[in-house]
Each structure stands twice: as structure tokens, then as C-alpha cells.
């Protein structure tokens, strides 16, 4: 219970920190995704159009929803991932015989794959309503003045509920779930693997420094630069895998025709109109945003978790191999 509370609190702070870092770039990503699939627009053109439509505020339109909810999203991801990972690793160790060799790599351990997928599935139920409100508010400034109706979160939420009830908030659920499940598998596995590699490379120096200054081994010492680098790489991996599903999800949430057609049909339409390039429109700005945001999220999460536990080791897998307990 104490571990779960630690993950929830640290994840909340980390999620809120990350959204402040990446929201302007996220707004640009949404605009570029929703444009006609065969229309070409540069990042500078997109930023210029946004500024002309509403100044600096245009980049932060709809921020209140993800800022309030990003903490819950990150808390859910970290809590479910670590809880599920501990459960799967314990079961894996219980059924493994003494003669079985340990998994040579995190990528070969089913526990990490299953825990990451569980985290993605769980968070999709939180993400879908948030994304529904956020994407429509981000697109508000691009519509003609006579078509603009949803100037506030409350107004948009009420219109969605009046039209479709609670189910309206879950438009694009298949796209969100696909993005979250596959994306989080890439997210956590790449993070764990990067941290493991960085720790192996720096272990001799870190061990000597840690023993000299504290008398302890370096296994629980996680330098901030390692968290930032591994976190940034994992964010790029997430969006490299999940981006096509996110493109379709955005279309399904802001366009009723795409929502009625479904995920597979929307992906096919994009591919036929512009090939792979259409499915990855806006990926560049998203990769920059993901690197910065994920670096902040993982570093903030680990530091907060250690503060909450009194600077003691957190039961987070990081670089530890599955072992029998």
C-alpha cells in the first residue's frame, strides 16, 4: 500500500511537470494531424498560424484539462506498471526452476511486456475523455468565427454530453487504447534497457564514488543525467511506435466521419492519401516534445519517490533483474 501511494504521489507531480513542458508543442502536433492528409505545412508555418489566431494563448488553449488530468494519468501509469511488474516478476520467479538461466535482457522478460501493456490499457480509460476535450479545444482557433462554439472546457463538455451522453467522451477509444498499449510497451522497455546499459557503463566509477562518500553500493544511486537521457529516449520510442494510432485517434475525436468509420478505416484513408508520411505528419515536433517531457517526467518521478520514502530505495524496477524473493 505504501509503495502504491508513493507511485501515485510521485507520478502526479511528474505528470504535471511534464505537461507544462510540452503543451505548446502538443498543440502544434494536433493542428498538423487534423489538416488534410495531403496538405503540407512546416512547423514554423504552423506556429505562425497559431500565433496569428490567438497569440501566445493559442498555444495553451485547453491546458486546464490536461494539466489537471496529467497527474492522474502519470500516477496511473507508474502505479499500475510497478504493481503489475512486481506481481508478474514474483510469479515468474516462482515458476522458474533453479536450472533456468535468468533472462539475458529486459526485452526477453515477459513480465516487463505484460506490465507495460497493463499500464497502457488502464490509462486509456483516463486518457480518452481528456484527449477528446483537449483536441477539440486545440482545434477551436482554426475554425471560422461563426463555427466556434466551445470556448470553455465546461461548454464543450456539456455539448458532448448533450449530444451523445457519457459515451461521447469515449469517442476514439480504440485509437487511444492502441496508442497507449503499444506505446507504453516501447516506453517502459526502452527506459529500463537504457537505464540498464547506462548503469553498466558507469557502474565502476559510480560504485567507487558512492562507497567513498556514503559507504553504500551504487545500485540505488540513479544520477539525474541518466534518468533524463533514458527518459528522453523512451519518449521518442513511445511516439515512434504509437504515432499512427494517435493520428487516427485525433481524427476520430474531432471529425464525426472518421469516428463513424473506425480506427482501421481511418488509418487506411491516411495511408492511401499520403503513404507513411501522412501517418507520421507532425512526428518531428512530437519527438522533440516527447524527449523533453519524458526526461522531466522520469527525473521528477524518481526524485519525488525518493523524497517521499525518506531518500530510501524505491521499489521501482529501474535496472534490477528479475530475482526470486
N, C-alpha and C positions, 0 to 999 in steps of 0.2 A: 504494500500500500504506500509506504514511504517513497519507494522508487518511482511508482506511478505518479505520485504528486510532484516529485522532483522533475520528471519529464514534462508534466503538464505546465508547471510554472515556468521552467526554463524555455520550453517551446513557445509559450505565449509571448514572452519578452523577445525572443529571437524572431518570431514571425512579424511582430510589429516593427522591429528594427529593419527587417528586410524590405517590407513594403514601402517604407519611406525612401529607401534607396532606389527602388526600381520602378515606381509607379509612372513617372513621365515616359519612360521607355516602353512600358506596357501599353500606355495609351496609343503611342505611335504604332506599336505592333498590331493592335486591334484595328486601327484605321487602315493599315496596309492590307490586312487579311480580308476585310469586308469589301474593299474596292473590287471592281470587275476582275475576274481571274486573269484576263489577258491585258489588263492595263498596267503600265509600268510607271512607277513613281519612286524617286530616290528618297533616302532618309532625310536629306536636307529639305527637299520639297515638302515632304510630309510634315516636318517640324515647322516650316514656314506657313503652311496652310493652317495648322493648328493655332499658331500664334496669331494669325490674321483673324481667325474666327473667335478668339476669346482671350488673347494674351496668355500670360503665364497660367492663369486659372484653367485654361482649356486643357493643359497637360495634367491637371489634378482633378478634372471633373469625375465625380463618382468615387473619390478617395475614401469617403467616410465608411462606405460599405466594406471594402477590403481591409481597411485599417482596423475596423472593429472586429472583423472576422478572421483576419490573417493569423492572429494569435491563436484562435481556436483551431484553425487549420493546422498550423505547425505543431501545436500541442497534441492534436490527434495523431498526426503522422509519427512524431517521436515516441509518444506513449505506446501506440499500437505496435509500432515496429519493434521497440525494445522488449515489450511484454511478449509479443509473439516469438521473437528471436530467442528469448530465454526459454520459452516453452519448447520450441522446436529443437533447440540445441540439447536440452535436457533429454528429450525423447530420443534424439539421435544418439546421444552418448549411452543411453540405457540399452538400446537395441544393438549397439556395436559390440563386437567381441574384442577381447584383448589383442587378438591377432590382426584385427583390421587396422590398416595404416591410416593415419589422420589425413583429412582432405588436403591435398597439396596446395590448393588455392581456394580463396573465398568463393570464386566462381564455380568451383566444383562441389560446394556445400549446399545441399537443397534447403537448409534452414534459412539461409540469407535470402534466397529466391522467394520462398514462401512467406517469410516475414515482411519483405518489401511489398509483395503483392497484396497481403492483408492490409498493410498501411494504406496503399493506394485505393483499395476497394472501400475501406472505411471512410476515408477523407472525401471520396467522391460525393457522398450524401451531403456533406457540408459545402463542398465547392460549387455544386451545380446552381443552387439558388444565388450564391454570391456572384458567380460569373454571369448569370442571367441579368442581374441588376447592373453590375459593373459594365458589361459590354454595351448594353443599351444606353447607359448614361454617357459612356465614352463616345458613342456614335451620334449623340444628340446634336452636337455642334455642326456636324456635316450635313444635316438635313436642312431644306429650305425653311425659312422662318415660319411659314404658315403650317408646316408639318410638325413643328416642335411642340410636344405636349408634356413631356416628362422632365420638368426642370428640377425636380427634387426626388430623392430616394423614396420618400413616402408616396408621392404622386405616381411614380412608376410602379411601385409595389401594389398600390391599390388597383391600378388599371389591369395589371397582370392577374390579380386575384379575381377581379370583377369579370374578366373575360373567360378564364379557364380554371378558376379555383386554385387550390394548392398545387395541382398538377402543372399549372403554368410555370411555376418556379423551377420545375424539373425538366423543362424543355432542353434538349441536348444532353440528357443524362448519359446516353450511350457513348457520346463523344468524350464527355468528361471522365467517365469510368475507364474507357480505353486509354485515354491520356494518362490518367493517374496511376493505373496499374502498371502499364509498361514503363511509364516514365519513372515511377518510384523504384522499380527493379533496377533500372540503369542508375538512378540517383544514389541509392544506398550501396549497391555493389561497387560502383566506381569509387565512391567515397572510402569505403572500407579498404578496397585494394590500394588506392593511392596512399592512404594513411599507413598501411602495412609496408608498402615499398619505401616511403619516406622514413619510417621508423627504422627499418633495416639498414638504410643507408647512413642514417645519422646516429644509430644506436651507440657505437663506441664512444664518440665524443659526448653524447648526452649522458651516458652511463657514468663516465668519469666525472663530468661536471656535477651531476646530481649527487653522487656519492660523496664528493668533496664538500659540497655546500650543505647537504641535508642528511647525509648518511643513509639515504634510501636509494633503491634502484630507480631507473628512469621509466619503468613500464607505465607508470601512471602520470608521467610528465608529458604533456602534449603542448609543444610550442605553438604559439599563436600563428606563426607563419605557415606551419604545416596544416593547421585547421583551415586557414584561409585559402591556401593553394589547393588542397584536396577538395574543399567545399566548392571553389570556383570551377574546378574541372568537372565535378559531379553535376553541377548545374548545367553546364554545356552538354554533358552526356544526356541528361534528362530531356532537354529540348531537342536534341538531335534525333532521339527516338520518338518522342511524343508529338512533335510539331505538326505532322499531317493531321493527326486526330484533333489537335487544337484548332487548326484552320477550319475543319469541318464543323467542330463544335461551335465556333464563333458564328459561322453562317447559320447554323441551325437555331441559334438563340436570337439572332437579330433579323432573320428572314423567315417568314412563315412558310414559304415554298420549300426551303431547304429542310425545315423542321418536319414537314409532312413527308418529304422524300426519304429521310433517314440517313444514317451515317454512311453506309456503303455507297448509296446513290450519290451523295454529296461529294464523296472522295472521287468517284468515277467522273463526275462532271468537271471537277477541278483538273483532274489528270488529262481528260480529253481536250480541255480548253488551253492548257499550257504546259502539260507534262509535269515532270517532277518539280520544275521551277515554280509552278503555280502552287504546289503543295508546301513549298518552303519560302513563300513570299514573306519577307519581314524577319526571316530567321537570323540574319546578321545582327540586327539591333537586339533581338531576343537573346542571342548568345552573350553579347556584352552585358545586358541586363542580368542574365542568369549567373554569369561569373561573379559579378559584383554582389548581387543579392545573396547568393548561396555562400559566398565567402563570409559575409556578415552574419548570416543565419547560423551556420555551423560554429563559427568562433564565438558568437554571443551565447549560443545554446550551451556549449561546453563550459564556458566561463561561469555562466549563471548556475549551471548544475553543480559546479564545484563550490561556489559560494553558498548555495542552499544546503549542501551536505557538509559544510564546515571545512572546505578545502580538502575533503577526503576523496577517495576514488569513487567515481560514479559507475553504476552497473550498466554501462553502455559498451557495446562490443568493441568499438574502435579498432584495435589491431590484435585482439586476442583470438586465438584459435579455439574451436570447439573442444572442450575437455569435459570429462566426466566429473560430476560434482557429488 
